[in-house]
Amino acid sequence: MTRLVIRQHRSSIGEKINARRTLAALGLRRTGQVVEQSDSKAVRGMLRRVAHLVEVSRPDVSPERPGRE
């Protein structure tokens, strides 16, 4: 399954309680923290709720194919 790298780039101070709880459910506690989650409909819905507080990207993994040069 595809993975997503999620970075909290804005503080949750002053946000509604639902946004704070969503960040906590994603595993984010402080600004600048990075977590990796699997890409699912539930995670996508949580990211939509806190889109203004987080940055989402794919992990930088380049698969190497043995035997090809």
PyMOL Python script that loads the backbone (N, CA, C, O; Angstrom):
from pymol import cmd

cmd.read_pdbstr("""\
ATOM      1  N   MET A   1       0.834  -1.175   0.000  1.00  0.00           N
ATOM      2  CA  MET A   1       0.000   0.000   0.000  1.00  0.00           C
ATOM      3  C   MET A   1       0.884   1.244   0.000  1.00  0.00           C
ATOM      4  O   MET A   1       1.967   1.243   0.584  1.00  0.00           O
ATOM      5  N   THR A   2       0.432   2.272  -0.636  1.00  0.00           N
ATOM      6  CA  THR A   2       1.168   3.520  -0.754  1.00  0.00           C
ATOM      7  C   THR A   2       1.256   4.212   0.610  1.00  0.00           C
ATOM      8  O   THR A   2       0.325   4.156   1.413  1.00  0.00           O
ATOM      9  N   ARG A   3       2.383   4.855   0.845  1.00  0.00           N
ATOM     10  CA  ARG A   3       2.597   5.582   2.089  1.00  0.00           C
ATOM     11  C   ARG A   3       2.580   7.080   1.818  1.00  0.00           C
ATOM     12  O   ARG A   3       2.895   7.519   0.712  1.00  0.00           O
ATOM     13  N   LEU A   4       2.212   7.861   2.828  1.00  0.00           N
ATOM     14  CA  LEU A   4       2.209   9.316   2.757  1.00  0.00           C
ATOM     15  C   LEU A   4       3.086   9.863   3.871  1.00  0.00           C
ATOM     16  O   LEU A   4       3.043   9.373   4.999  1.00  0.00           O
ATOM     17  N   VAL A   5       3.879  10.875   3.559  1.00  0.00           N
ATOM     18  CA  VAL A   5       4.680  11.572   4.558  1.00  0.00           C
ATOM     19  C   VAL A   5       3.929  12.855   4.895  1.00  0.00           C
ATOM     20  O   VAL A   5       3.661  13.680   4.020  1.00  0.00           O
ATOM     21  N   ILE A   6       3.592  13.013   6.174  1.00  0.00           N
ATOM     22  CA  ILE A   6       2.777  14.140   6.631  1.00  0.00           C
ATOM     23  C   ILE A   6       3.614  14.977   7.591  1.00  0.00           C
ATOM     24  O   ILE A   6       4.154  14.461   8.569  1.00  0.00           O
ATOM     25  N   ARG A   7       3.716  16.278   7.303  1.00  0.00           N
ATOM     26  CA  ARG A   7       4.484  17.195   8.140  1.00  0.00           C
ATOM     27  C   ARG A   7       3.573  18.307   8.622  1.00  0.00           C
ATOM     28  O   ARG A   7       2.891  18.955   7.828  1.00  0.00           O
ATOM     29  N   GLN A   8       3.566  18.523   9.935  1.00  0.00           N
ATOM     30  CA  GLN A   8       2.768  19.622  10.494  1.00  0.00           C
ATOM     31  C   GLN A   8       3.578  20.906  10.344  1.00  0.00           C
ATOM     32  O   GLN A   8       4.650  21.034  10.936  1.00  0.00           O
ATOM     33  N   HIS A   9       3.074  21.857   9.558  1.00  0.00           N
ATOM     34  CA  HIS A   9       3.832  23.085   9.324  1.00  0.00           C
ATOM     35  C   HIS A   9       3.214  24.301   9.996  1.00  0.00           C
ATOM     36  O   HIS A   9       3.808  25.378   9.963  1.00  0.00           O
ATOM     37  N   ARG A  10       2.027  24.162  10.611  1.00  0.00           N
ATOM     38  CA  ARG A  10       1.421  25.247  11.371  1.00  0.00           C
ATOM     39  C   ARG A  10       0.950  24.724  12.713  1.00  0.00           C
ATOM     40  O   ARG A  10       0.618  23.547  12.857  1.00  0.00           O
ATOM     41  N   SER A  11       0.924  25.608  13.686  1.00  0.00           N
ATOM     42  CA  SER A  11       0.527  25.248  15.037  1.00  0.00           C
ATOM     43  C   SER A  11      -0.985  25.036  15.137  1.00  0.00           C
ATOM     44  O   SER A  11      -1.762  25.590  14.360  1.00  0.00           O
ATOM     45  N   SER A  12      -1.372  24.228  16.105  1.00  0.00           N
ATOM     46  CA  SER A  12      -2.794  23.986  16.335  1.00  0.00           C
ATOM     47  C   SER A  12      -3.380  24.946  17.379  1.00  0.00           C
ATOM     48  O   SER A  12      -4.552  24.833  17.740  1.00  0.00           O
ATOM     49  N   ILE A  13      -2.570  25.882  17.856  1.00  0.00           N
ATOM     50  CA  ILE A  13      -3.059  26.871  18.819  1.00  0.00           C
ATOM     51  C   ILE A  13      -4.139  27.705  18.153  1.00  0.00           C
ATOM     52  O   ILE A  13      -3.938  28.233  17.060  1.00  0.00           O
ATOM     53  N   GLY A  14      -5.276  27.821  18.805  1.00  0.00           N
ATOM     54  CA  GLY A  14      -6.379  28.610  18.280  1.00  0.00           C
ATOM     55  C   GLY A  14      -7.297  27.842  17.344  1.00  0.00           C
ATOM     56  O   GLY A  14      -8.303  28.382  16.884  1.00  0.00           O
ATOM     57  N   GLU A  15      -6.965  26.590  17.058  1.00  0.00           N
ATOM     58  CA  GLU A  15      -7.800  25.768  16.182  1.00  0.00           C
ATOM     59  C   GLU A  15      -8.938  25.149  16.983  1.00  0.00           C
ATOM     60  O   GLU A  15      -8.876  25.063  18.209  1.00  0.00           O
ATOM     61  N   LYS A  16      -9.965  24.724  16.282  1.00  0.00           N
ATOM     62  CA  LYS A  16     -11.076  24.045  16.935  1.00  0.00           C
ATOM     63  C   LYS A  16     -10.615  22.689  17.458  1.00  0.00           C
ATOM     64  O   LYS A  16      -9.636  22.121  16.974  1.00  0.00           O
ATOM     65  N   ILE A  17     -11.331  22.186  18.445  1.00  0.00           N
ATOM     66  CA  ILE A  17     -10.955  20.942  19.110  1.00  0.00           C
ATOM     67  C   ILE A  17     -10.920  19.768  18.134  1.00  0.00           C
ATOM     68  O   ILE A  17     -10.092  18.869  18.282  1.00  0.00           O
ATOM     69  N   ASN A  18     -11.805  19.762  17.142  1.00  0.00           N
ATOM     70  CA  ASN A  18     -11.811  18.665  16.176  1.00  0.00           C
ATOM     71  C   ASN A  18     -10.529  18.628  15.346  1.00  0.00           C
ATOM     72  O   ASN A  18     -10.031  17.549  15.025  1.00  0.00           O
ATOM     73  N   ALA A  19      -9.996  19.787  15.001  1.00  0.00           N
ATOM     74  CA  ALA A  19      -8.740  19.842  14.255  1.00  0.00           C
ATOM     75  C   ALA A  19      -7.585  19.355  15.125  1.00  0.00           C
ATOM     76  O   ALA A  19      -6.701  18.648  14.641  1.00  0.00           O
ATOM     77  N   ARG A  20      -7.584  19.724  16.392  1.00  0.00           N
ATOM     78  CA  ARG A  20      -6.530  19.268  17.314  1.00  0.00           C
ATOM     79  C   ARG A  20      -6.571  17.751  17.491  1.00  0.00           C
ATOM     80  O   ARG A  20      -5.537  17.083  17.489  1.00  0.00           O
ATOM     81  N   ARG A  21      -7.777  17.227  17.643  1.00  0.00           N
ATOM     82  CA  ARG A  21      -7.913  15.783  17.818  1.00  0.00           C
ATOM     83  C   ARG A  21      -7.527  15.027  16.552  1.00  0.00           C
ATOM     84  O   ARG A  21      -6.981  13.926  16.627  1.00  0.00           O
ATOM     85  N   THR A  22      -7.806  15.608  15.401  1.00  0.00           N
ATOM     86  CA  THR A  22      -7.429  14.975  14.145  1.00  0.00           C
ATOM     87  C   THR A  22      -5.912  14.927  14.015  1.00  0.00           C
ATOM     88  O   THR A  22      -5.365  13.912  13.585  1.00  0.00           O
ATOM     89  N   LEU A  23      -5.224  16.004  14.376  1.00  0.00           N
ATOM     90  CA  LEU A  23      -3.760  15.993  14.352  1.00  0.00           C
ATOM     91  C   LEU A  23      -3.210  14.921  15.287  1.00  0.00           C
ATOM     92  O   LEU A  23      -2.266  14.210  14.942  1.00  0.00           O
ATOM     93  N   ALA A  24      -3.803  14.812  16.462  1.00  0.00           N
ATOM     94  CA  ALA A  24      -3.359  13.799  17.419  1.00  0.00           C
ATOM     95  C   ALA A  24      -3.596  12.394  16.866  1.00  0.00           C
ATOM     96  O   ALA A  24      -2.763  11.508  17.057  1.00  0.00           O
ATOM     97  N   ALA A  25      -4.718  12.186  16.187  1.00  0.00           N
ATOM     98  CA  ALA A  25      -5.025  10.874  15.602  1.00  0.00           C
ATOM     99  C   ALA A  25      -4.041  10.525  14.491  1.00  0.00           C
ATOM    100  O   ALA A  25      -3.745   9.352  14.265  1.00  0.00           O
ATOM    101  N   LEU A  26      -3.537  11.542  13.800  1.00  0.00           N
ATOM    102  CA  LEU A  26      -2.532  11.310  12.765  1.00  0.00           C
ATOM    103  C   LEU A  26      -1.146  11.069  13.367  1.00  0.00           C
ATOM    104  O   LEU A  26      -0.234  10.625  12.670  1.00  0.00           O
ATOM    105  N   GLY A  27      -0.990  11.359  14.653  1.00  0.00           N
ATOM    106  CA  GLY A  27       0.296  11.159  15.319  1.00  0.00           C
ATOM    107  C   GLY A  27       1.151  12.403  15.379  1.00  0.00           C
ATOM    108  O   GLY A  27       2.346  12.323  15.664  1.00  0.00           O
ATOM    109  N   LEU A  28       0.552  13.561  15.112  1.00  0.00           N
ATOM    110  CA  LEU A  28       1.295  14.820  15.112  1.00  0.00           C
ATOM    111  C   LEU A  28       1.076  15.553  16.426  1.00  0.00           C
ATOM    112  O   LEU A  28      -0.059  15.702  16.879  1.00  0.00           O
ATOM    113  N   ARG A  29       2.168  16.012  17.041  1.00  0.00           N
ATOM    114  CA  ARG A  29       2.086  16.697  18.327  1.00  0.00           C
ATOM    115  C   ARG A  29       2.599  18.120  18.278  1.00  0.00           C
ATOM    116  O   ARG A  29       2.110  18.982  19.008  1.00  0.00           O
ATOM    117  N   ARG A  30       3.588  18.378  17.416  1.00  0.00           N
ATOM    118  CA  ARG A  30       4.195  19.707  17.402  1.00  0.00           C
ATOM    119  C   ARG A  30       4.532  20.135  15.979  1.00  0.00           C
ATOM    120  O   ARG A  30       4.624  19.308  15.072  1.00  0.00           O
ATOM    121  N   THR A  31       4.711  21.419  15.804  1.00  0.00           N
ATOM    122  CA  THR A  31       5.051  21.980  14.507  1.00  0.00           C
ATOM    123  C   THR A  31       6.402  21.433  14.042  1.00  0.00           C
ATOM    124  O   THR A  31       7.358  21.381  14.816  1.00  0.00           O
ATOM    125  N   GLY A  32       6.471  21.031  12.788  1.00  0.00           N
ATOM    126  CA  GLY A  32       7.709  20.496  12.221  1.00  0.00           C
ATOM    127  C   GLY A  32       7.831  18.992  12.331  1.00  0.00           C
ATOM    128  O   GLY A  32       8.722  18.402  11.721  1.00  0.00           O
ATOM    129  N   GLN A  33       6.964  18.361  13.088  1.00  0.00           N
ATOM    130  CA  GLN A  33       7.027  16.913  13.247  1.00  0.00           C
ATOM    131  C   GLN A  33       6.567  16.224  11.967  1.00  0.00           C
ATOM    132  O   GLN A  33       5.656  16.698  11.288  1.00  0.00           O
ATOM    133  N   VAL A  34       7.205  15.101  11.644  1.00  0.00           N
ATOM    134  CA  VAL A  34       6.892  14.352  10.436  1.00  0.00           C
ATOM    135  C   VAL A  34       6.493  12.937  10.824  1.00  0.00           C
ATOM    136  O   VAL A  34       7.162  12.293  11.631  1.00  0.00           O
ATOM    137  N   VAL A  35       5.394  12.457  10.243  1.00  0.00           N
ATOM    138  CA  VAL A  35       4.960  11.078  10.442  1.00  0.00           C
ATOM    139  C   VAL A  35       4.685  10.458   9.080  1.00  0.00           C
ATOM    140  O   VAL A  35       4.505  11.164   8.088  1.00  0.00           O
ATOM    141  N   GLU A  36       4.655   9.150   9.042  1.00  0.00           N
ATOM    142  CA  GLU A  36       4.348   8.429   7.821  1.00  0.00           C
ATOM    143  C   GLU A  36       3.117   7.566   8.075  1.00  0.00           C
ATOM    144  O   GLU A  36       3.075   6.805   9.041  1.00  0.00           O
ATOM    145  N   GLN A  37       2.122   7.686   7.210  1.00  0.00           N
ATOM    146  CA  GLN A  37       0.871   6.946   7.346  1.00  0.00           C
ATOM    147  C   GLN A  37       0.586   6.222   6.033  1.00  0.00           C
ATOM    148  O   GLN A  37       1.054   6.631   4.970  1.00  0.00           O
ATOM    149  N   SER A  38      -0.185   5.145   6.122  1.00  0.00           N
ATOM    150  CA  SER A  38      -0.610   4.480   4.906  1.00  0.00           C
ATOM    151  C   SER A  38      -1.709   5.301   4.239  1.00  0.00           C
ATOM    152  O   SER A  38      -2.482   5.983   4.912  1.00  0.00           O
ATOM    153  N   ASP A  39      -1.770   5.231   2.924  1.00  0.00           N
ATOM    154  CA  ASP A  39      -2.747   5.994   2.161  1.00  0.00           C
ATOM    155  C   ASP A  39      -4.067   5.233   2.147  1.00  0.00           C
ATOM    156  O   ASP A  39      -4.180   4.184   1.514  1.00  0.00           O
ATOM    157  N   SER A  40      -5.071   5.770   2.853  1.00  0.00           N
ATOM    158  CA  SER A  40      -6.392   5.150   2.897  1.00  0.00           C
ATOM    159  C   SER A  40      -7.446   6.244   2.878  1.00  0.00           C
ATOM    160  O   SER A  40      -7.131   7.425   3.025  1.00  0.00           O
ATOM    161  N   LYS A  41      -8.679   5.851   2.700  1.00  0.00           N
ATOM    162  CA  LYS A  41      -9.765   6.825   2.665  1.00  0.00           C
ATOM    163  C   LYS A  41      -9.904   7.535   4.003  1.00  0.00           C
ATOM    164  O   LYS A  41     -10.190   8.732   4.038  1.00  0.00           O
ATOM    165  N   ALA A  42      -9.709   6.826   5.092  1.00  0.00           N
ATOM    166  CA  ALA A  42      -9.820   7.427   6.417  1.00  0.00           C
ATOM    167  C   ALA A  42      -8.744   8.488   6.634  1.00  0.00           C
ATOM    168  O   ALA A  42      -9.027   9.574   7.141  1.00  0.00           O
ATOM    169  N   VAL A  43      -7.524   8.172   6.251  1.00  0.00           N
ATOM    170  CA  VAL A  43      -6.426   9.132   6.407  1.00  0.00           C
ATOM    171  C   VAL A  43      -6.641  10.328   5.485  1.00  0.00           C
ATOM    172  O   VAL A  43      -6.383  11.465   5.881  1.00  0.00           O
ATOM    173  N   ARG A  44      -7.108  10.087   4.268  1.00  0.00           N
ATOM    174  CA  ARG A  44      -7.384  11.190   3.337  1.00  0.00           C
ATOM    175  C   ARG A  44      -8.452  12.132   3.914  1.00  0.00           C
ATOM    176  O   ARG A  44      -8.345  13.350   3.764  1.00  0.00           O
ATOM    177  N   GLY A  45      -9.468  11.582   4.566  1.00  0.00           N
ATOM    178  CA  GLY A  45     -10.496  12.408   5.183  1.00  0.00           C
ATOM    179  C   GLY A  45      -9.938  13.237   6.323  1.00  0.00           C
ATOM    180  O   GLY A  45     -10.303  14.403   6.480  1.00  0.00           O
ATOM    181  N   MET A  46      -9.053  12.646   7.126  1.00  0.00           N
ATOM    182  CA  MET A  46      -8.435  13.401   8.216  1.00  0.00           C
ATOM    183  C   MET A  46      -7.557  14.522   7.664  1.00  0.00           C
ATOM    184  O   MET A  46      -7.535  15.628   8.206  1.00  0.00           O
ATOM    185  N   LEU A  47      -6.835  14.230   6.586  1.00  0.00           N
ATOM    186  CA  LEU A  47      -5.974  15.243   5.989  1.00  0.00           C
ATOM    187  C   LEU A  47      -6.790  16.395   5.411  1.00  0.00           C
ATOM    188  O   LEU A  47      -6.351  17.544   5.444  1.00  0.00           O
ATOM    189  N   ARG A  48      -7.963  16.095   4.889  1.00  0.00           N
ATOM    190  CA  ARG A  48      -8.825  17.143   4.348  1.00  0.00           C
ATOM    191  C   ARG A  48      -9.268  18.093   5.458  1.00  0.00           C
ATOM    192  O   ARG A  48      -9.395  19.296   5.233  1.00  0.00           O
ATOM    193  N   ARG A  49      -9.501  17.564   6.639  1.00  0.00           N
ATOM    194  CA  ARG A  49      -9.947  18.384   7.767  1.00  0.00           C
ATOM    195  C   ARG A  49      -8.857  19.339   8.243  1.00  0.00           C
ATOM    196  O   ARG A  49      -9.160  20.446   8.688  1.00  0.00           O
ATOM    197  N   VAL A  50      -7.598  18.929   8.156  1.00  0.00           N
ATOM    198  CA  VAL A  50      -6.489  19.753   8.659  1.00  0.00           C
ATOM    199  C   VAL A  50      -5.527  20.155   7.545  1.00  0.00           C
ATOM    200  O   VAL A  50      -4.336  20.341   7.794  1.00  0.00           O
ATOM    201  N   ALA A  51      -6.030  20.290   6.327  1.00  0.00           N
ATOM    202  CA  ALA A  51      -5.186  20.596   5.168  1.00  0.00           C
ATOM    203  C   ALA A  51      -4.428  21.916   5.334  1.00  0.00           C
ATOM    204  O   ALA A  51      -3.338  22.071   4.784  1.00  0.00           O
ATOM    205  N   HIS A  52      -4.985  22.857   6.077  1.00  0.00           N
ATOM    206  CA  HIS A  52      -4.343  24.149   6.270  1.00  0.00           C
ATOM    207  C   HIS A  52      -3.208  24.102   7.295  1.00  0.00           C
ATOM    208  O   HIS A  52      -2.484  25.082   7.466  1.00  0.00           O
ATOM    209  N   LEU A  53      -3.054  22.962   7.975  1.00  0.00           N
ATOM    210  CA  LEU A  53      -2.018  22.831   9.003  1.00  0.00           C
ATOM    211  C   LEU A  53      -0.888  21.881   8.621  1.00  0.00           C
ATOM    212  O   LEU A  53       0.155  21.873   9.275  1.00  0.00           O
ATOM    213  N   VAL A  54      -1.076  21.084   7.578  1.00  0.00           N
ATOM    214  CA  VAL A  54      -0.108  20.044   7.236  1.00  0.00           C
ATOM    215  C   VAL A  54       0.333  20.147   5.786  1.00  0.00           C
ATOM    216  O   VAL A  54      -0.325  20.777   4.958  1.00  0.00           O
ATOM    217  N   GLU A  55       1.473  19.506   5.497  1.00  0.00           N
ATOM    218  CA  GLU A  55       1.969  19.324   4.139  1.00  0.00           C
ATOM    219  C   GLU A  55       2.088  17.822   3.910  1.00  0.00           C
ATOM    220  O   GLU A  55       2.570  17.097   4.780  1.00  0.00           O
ATOM    221  N   VAL A  56       1.655  17.357   2.755  1.00  0.00           N
ATOM    222  CA  VAL A  56       1.648  15.934   2.455  1.00  0.00           C
ATOM    223  C   VAL A  56       2.507  15.677   1.227  1.00  0.00           C
ATOM    224  O   VAL A  56       2.435  16.411   0.242  1.00  0.00           O
ATOM    225  N   SER A  57       3.326  14.620   1.294  1.00  0.00           N
ATOM    226  CA  SER A  57       4.144  14.230   0.155  1.00  0.00           C
ATOM    227  C   SER A  57       4.318  12.719   0.158  1.00  0.00           C
ATOM    228  O   SER A  57       3.907  12.038   1.097  1.00  0.00           O
ATOM    229  N   ARG A  58       4.916  12.217  -0.876  1.00  0.00           N
ATOM    230  CA  ARG A  58       5.235  10.798  -0.968  1.00  0.00           C
ATOM    231  C   ARG A  58       6.647  10.590  -0.429  1.00  0.00           C
ATOM    232  O   ARG A  58       7.471  11.500  -0.518  1.00  0.00           O
ATOM    233  N   PRO A  59       6.946   9.420   0.125  1.00  0.00           N
ATOM    234  CA  PRO A  59       8.308   9.171   0.614  1.00  0.00           C
ATOM    235  C   PRO A  59       9.299   9.136  -0.550  1.00  0.00           C
ATOM    236  O   PRO A  59       8.964   8.701  -1.652  1.00  0.00           O
ATOM    237  N   ASP A  60      10.506   9.596  -0.293  1.00  0.00           N
ATOM    238  CA  ASP A  60      11.552   9.593  -1.313  1.00  0.00           C
ATOM    239  C   ASP A  60      12.237   8.232  -1.346  1.00  0.00           C
ATOM    240  O   ASP A  60      13.334   8.055  -0.817  1.00  0.00           O
ATOM    241  N   VAL A  61      11.576   7.296  -1.966  1.00  0.00           N
ATOM    242  CA  VAL A  61      12.118   5.941  -2.065  1.00  0.00           C
ATOM    243  C   VAL A  61      12.220   5.608  -3.543  1.00  0.00           C
ATOM    244  O   VAL A  61      11.214   5.550  -4.251  1.00  0.00           O
ATOM    245  N   SER A  62      13.441   5.391  -3.997  1.00  0.00           N
ATOM    246  CA  SER A  62      13.627   4.994  -5.387  1.00  0.00           C
ATOM    247  C   SER A  62      14.000   3.514  -5.406  1.00  0.00           C
ATOM    248  O   SER A  62      15.089   3.142  -4.967  1.00  0.00           O
ATOM    249  N   PRO A  63      13.108   2.674  -5.908  1.00  0.00           N
ATOM    250  CA  PRO A  63      13.409   1.246  -5.909  1.00  0.00           C
ATOM    251  C   PRO A  63      14.541   0.917  -6.854  1.00  0.00           C
ATOM    252  O   PRO A  63      14.545   1.315  -8.019  1.00  0.00           O
ATOM    253  N   GLU A  64      15.498   0.184  -6.326  1.00  0.00           N
ATOM    254  CA  GLU A  64      16.621  -0.231  -7.152  1.00  0.00           C
ATOM    255  C   GLU A  64      16.324  -1.602  -7.739  1.00  0.00           C
ATOM    256  O   GLU A  64      15.828  -2.504  -7.064  1.00  0.00           O
ATOM    257  N   ARG A  65      16.639  -1.719  -8.993  1.00  0.00           N
ATOM    258  CA  ARG A  65      16.422  -2.993  -9.670  1.00  0.00           C
ATOM    259  C   ARG A  65      17.767  -3.686  -9.832  1.00  0.00           C
ATOM    260  O   ARG A  65      18.619  -3.210 -10.581  1.00  0.00           O
ATOM    261  N   PRO A  66      17.966  -4.791  -9.148  1.00  0.00           N
ATOM    262  CA  PRO A  66      19.249  -5.482  -9.249  1.00  0.00           C
ATOM    263  C   PRO A  66      19.465  -6.013 -10.658  1.00  0.00           C
ATOM    264  O   PRO A  66      18.534  -6.465 -11.324  1.00  0.00           O
ATOM    265  N   GLY A  67      20.706  -5.948 -11.090  1.00  0.00           N
ATOM    266  CA  GLY A  67      21.044  -6.492 -12.400  1.00  0.00           C
ATOM    267  C   GLY A  67      20.955  -5.496 -13.526  1.00  0.00           C
ATOM    268  O   GLY A  67      21.365  -5.808 -14.644  1.00  0.00           O
ATOM    269  N   ARG A  68      20.438  -4.316 -13.282  1.00  0.00           N
ATOM    270  CA  ARG A  68      20.339  -3.294 -14.336  1.00  0.00           C
ATOM    271  C   ARG A  68      21.328  -2.164 -14.022  1.00  0.00           C
ATOM    272  O   ARG A  68      21.346  -1.617 -12.920  1.00  0.00           O
ATOM    273  N   GLU A  69      22.132  -1.840 -15.005  1.00  0.00           N
ATOM    274  CA  GLU A  69      23.115  -0.769 -14.812  1.00  0.00           C
ATOM    275  C   GLU A  69      23.112   0.166 -15.971  1.00  0.00           C
ATOM    276  O   GLU A  69      23.875   1.132 -15.987  1.00  0.00           O
TER     277      GLU A  69
END
""", "prot")
cmd.dss("prot")
cmd.show_as("cartoon", "prot")
cmd.util.cbc("prot")
cmd.orient("prot")
